[in-house]
Amino acid sequence: MPERVALAMARPAVYHRAPEFAEILLDCAAKLRRLFKTAEPVVVLAASATGGMEAAVANLLGPGESAVVVRGGKFGERWGDLCTAYGVPFEAVDVEWGRAVDPAAVDAALAKSRAKAVLVQASETSTGAKHPVEALGPICRARDALLVVDGVTAVGCFDVPMDGWGIDCLVVGSQKALMLPPGLCAVALSSRGREALERSKHPRYYFDLRKELKNQEKGQTAFTPATSLVVGLREALTMIEEEGLEAVFARHARCAAATRAGARGLGLELFADRPTEACTAIRVPAGVDGSALVKHARERWGVTIAGGQDRLKGKIIRLAHLGWAADFDVLTALAVVELALADLGHAVQPGAGVGAAEAVLRA
Ligand SMILES: *Cc1c(COP(=O)(O)O)cnc(C)c1O
């Protein structure tokens, strides 16, 4: 988290029913629309991104309506779990973890199920893979289904033009590319999405997006907002606009390219076939326990890297380069992978990863 964001949040709390807060919230919405590249309304909710995902399922689908769920990792599974919780039947498009979904498989699932919505991740953080969301908009239109996208670790990392790609609902969370502490999410809805939420008969209360849309149009929220996080959000979005959206995407692309080159330089294999710019998932070499590697990196070298979740536990490590991250975060992460691998008895050539990354960063 940038110091500027921390300092903005440290200022005395603003009263959420005062004009000053309404102005801040409206400014956040305008900046989020520019970040999402949409003319549609965006609402901010006091919840982690899973709350935004739940709001999407609760508001956009109705009892008896079905969905197509792309399951290529932990977060894809979460869409399925949410459908189950709301009694929404779904056709799963199961993708081998680490792979990107084939748009033709989504089309086939829609044809078979006549589902009302497709639920997908733009960037599946758990595997480091990027799904081709840009190809799904026309497919969803042709089959009269809503395209609902979990944009956490995508929006703010690479271009996700909501209107240009035909996305009907786009969800983001605060603690990833938005450079904030956890606790906020934002949800944008197209006109087709807004029609669906009027139609839905699902019970809704805190996550009733009809109420939030009406209130937030005027800079109000239906319930008490997380004011300090909203103040931080404005500062973070201001920083993104100062750097320039295209420059932000270019920084992510450069850091991602350098990290991938570094991994290859160490003789390691990338896990994802179509890697996201948010983080790089790397296969742990045979004979090394990935969980031990993560623990050792933290305890011996004081650097936190992520391991794999669930069935990938111990098998991959993930190096983050999203949000408040730049060249030296990449070099630090690669250096610690080199050091920890060597400490755990895996033969590495010192500097091979860092050197390969430097070559990309200097280009
Ligand atoms: C982090 C993340 C989420 C949100 O998880 P929370 O625990 O609710 O913050 C959702 N989707 C993806 C792809 C993520 O990376």
The ligand as an SDF file (V2000), in Angstrom:
LIG
                    3D

 15 15  0  0  0  0  0  0  0  0999 V2000
   -8.6300  -12.0690   -3.9600 C   0  0  0  0  0  0  0  0  0  0  0  0
   -9.6220  -12.4890   -4.9630 C   0  0  0  0  0  0  0  0  0  0  0  0
  -11.0100  -12.4780   -4.7050 C   0  0  0  0  0  0  0  0  0  0  0  0
  -11.5910  -11.9360   -3.4380 C   0  0  0  0  0  0  0  0  0  0  0  0
  -11.4160  -12.6230   -2.3130 O   0  0  0  0  0  0  0  0  0  0  0  0
  -11.7570  -11.9500   -0.8990 P   0  0  0  0  0  0  0  0  0  0  0  0
  -11.2360  -12.9360    0.0530 O   0  0  0  0  0  0  0  0  0  0  0  0
  -13.2090  -11.7740   -0.8460 O   0  0  0  0  0  0  0  0  0  0  0  0
  -11.0420  -10.6420   -0.8750 O   0  0  0  0  0  0  0  0  0  0  0  0
  -11.8770  -12.8710   -5.6980 C   0  0  0  0  0  0  0  0  0  0  0  0
  -11.4320  -13.2500   -6.9010 N   0  0  0  0  0  0  0  0  0  0  0  0
  -10.1290  -13.2470   -7.1990 C   0  0  0  0  0  0  0  0  0  0  0  0
   -9.7150  -13.6520   -8.5900 C   0  0  0  0  0  0  0  0  0  0  0  0
   -9.1720  -12.8660   -6.2430 C   0  0  0  0  0  0  0  0  0  0  0  0
   -7.8770  -12.8480   -6.5440 O   0  0  0  0  0  0  0  0  0  0  0  0
  1  2  1  0
  2  3  1  0
  2 14  2  0
  3  4  1  0
  3 10  2  0
  4  5  1  0
  5  6  1  0
  6  7  2  0
  6  8  1  0
  6  9  1  0
 10 11  1  0
 11 12  2  0
 12 13  1  0
 12 14  1  0
 14 15  1  0
M  END
$$$$
